[in-house]
């Protein structure tokens, strides 16, 4: 009995097309980091400082604002990851390794861009000069800092999780092999 050929559809676009689409997705997702950085700057709690003649101190030594800054970045990055994973899935359901790598890389670049933009646009980085400028006993805001650098991974991890979940639930399925003469797979 001759071997039976399996009837498969075309595998999708070529590798050049997939790489081009992945590059576009990487850039588009990374540019979203500008919006994340601006939202982080706007929504993150401020850490109040106060200076005397010899040093700069936290105004509220038991305050949780510094942790809130990291938490705000992480929550915003998780939301951006979920949205970018959803949008990429809706645009290109077939997925593909270059597309997923582009999504993850774009999320990481977007997180780094957001972090650096928020720090750059936030309160002055030179705390001593800022304390001298405002004067003794006057409250001022500490520079915006991301102490938990692992928060930079929140966007790509959330994007990968959402994209994987959507692909598993709603993505295209592999075709069933052509059944042989006795109901099993051909050649089995």
Beta strands, then each sheet from edge to edge (+ up, - down):
strand 1: 48-51
strand 2: 56-58
strand 3: 139-141
sheet 1: 2+ 1- 3+
end
